Amino acid sequence: MKATVVVRPKQGILDPQGDAVQRSLAKLGFDVSTARVGRVIDLDLAADDADDARSAVEKMCANLLANPLIESFEIHVDDS
């Protein structure tokens, strides 16, 4: 089973990379008021169903993939 985790800084947390991207886009003529930079983690899991996969990925995020104090994460499980 495949899962994708999107991790990004929480609102209110400084995001220097996002600020640099926003400024660069503005210099190129794009009207972007905010940019947030995060990361995407693709996982192949040995899980029997989507609920088991989601539970495992939530534990992975809590223990390693995301810092819950400053980052939020979204989990997408592909059970097809």
C-alpha positions, 0 to 999 in steps of 0.5 A, spaced: 500 500 500 502 506 498 502 513 502 504 520 501 505 524 507 506 532 506 509 536 512 510 543 512 511 548 517 505 550 522 502 557 521 505 562 525 512 558 524 518 562 521 519 559 514 525 562 511 525 558 505 518 560 503 519 567 504 525 566 499 521 563 494 515 568 495 520 574 494 524 570 488 517 569 485 515 577 486 522 579 482 519 574 476 513 578 476 508 573 479 503 576 484 504 571 490 503 573 497 505 567 501 509 561 499 510 555 504 515 550 503 515 543 506 516 536 504 513 530 501 515 523 503 512 517 499 512 510 502 510 503 500 507 500 506 506 492 508 499 494 510 493 489 510 488 495 509 488 503 509 486 504 516 492 500 518 496 504 513 494 510 516 495 508 523 502 506 522 504 512 518 501 517 523 506 513 528 511 514 523 510 522 523 509 522 530 516 519 532 520 521 526 517 524 519 514 531 523 516 535 528 509 536 531 511 542 535 513 546 529 510 542 523 503 539 521 502 533 516 497 530 511 497 523 510 494 520 503 493 513 503 492 510 496 488 503 497 487 502 490 
